[in-house]
């Protein structure tokens, strides 16, 4: 995750598969709250591309 939010938005398709009611706005809001509590988001990259089942 970086300070520009790029990683944050790229992870949304994967997270929506887990929480179908999740919107980008809600996710970013929740992420801000989680970061205050020092939660971390990790992602798997392959060939420098973010992996998800939707062609990422």
N, C-alpha and C positions, 0 to 999 in steps of 0.2 A: 504494500500500500504506500502511496506517496502523497505528498502534500497537495498535489494538484487535483486529487480525486479521481484520476484516471483509473486506477485499479478498482476503486470503489464502484464505479459505474460498470466496469467490465464484468464484475462478479454477479450482477443482478440477474441475468438469465438463469444461472445455476441456482441461486437462492430462491427465485420464484418457483422453481420446480419443487422446492421443499415447503415453501409457504405461499400458496396460490393467491392469498389475499394481499401479498406484498406489492407495493407500488414503489417506483424509484424515489419519490419524495419521502415516503414513510421509511424506506430503507436508509436513506441518507440521514434522516433525522435520528433513527435508532443508532446508526453508526456513530454519530457525534456523541450520543450519550454513552455508548459502549467505550469509545476511546477515552472518555473521562475516567472510566474505571479500568483503563489499561488493557482492554480486550485487544486482541490482534487478529487480523484476517490474513489467511495464508491461501495461496493458489498454486496450482501445478502449471508449469510452463513447459512446452515442448517446442524446440526450435525457436525459442524466444516469442512464442505466441501463447496467449491464454487459452487453456483447454476447457471447452464445454461441449455438450452434445449438439449445440445449435450452430456448429460450424466455426466456433471461435478459434 
